[in-house]
Amino acid sequence: MIIEELTMPAFKEGLTKTRTIIVPFGVVEEHGRHLPLGTDTIHAYELSRETSRHRPLFVAPPVWYGLCRSTSQHPGTITISGDTLRKLTVELVTSFYNQGLRNFVLLSGHAGGTHMAAITDAGETILASLKESRVAVLSILDLIAGIPDGIVETENDSHAGEVETSLMLHLRPEHIDGTSPEEYPCFPTPILARDKKRFWPGGVWGDPSKASVEKGKTLLQKEVEVLLGLVNRIESFEDGSLEDD
């Protein structure tokens, strides 16, 4: 059930079928020369929509803005602070809770460490303040980690490379403009770089040349399977930590 498409009576009826909602998070962020700035948001939202076709499930309108640190200097990246993201997440989930939702899957198409930390902190606040809430926080990379070997060829592929290009070839081929060279950032960890583009000039982390429509279809199907498993787990969760299947 796609929330922005529901009428008021349809929303009320939906609560008799499920109290679970996926809230897709993304960013407006560079994705190399070839992918659109909304790639992360499109991925998370379309995955959530596809998952909802397999069982009763609410899908929230996507949160388009998040925290982008490493790509903040690249053209087109729009970022907000961790404090803003935390507050926005808490207030959105609180409002959904007040409308009757109880199980919250906070799914981010952007996997940046500081971005995910802000959403996770918000999740902890939600657990402490909303006594009947259940919360799961994960990124697309967490889902991909559960996909069998052999589908993705590029080791450590994570940004505008094989995976995201394949998915966008499947989901939004009309928004792709050519390709980008294979690239991997070389940040001087643990030193924080002021000139971030110097260490990651092209904004790609992986190899887009290995992408294909067929891989995109397969990846989305596998992600749906993993996400459905998580929904089942959170709905049956009882005592403080999600147990392994």
Disulfide bonds with the S-S distance in Angstrom:
none
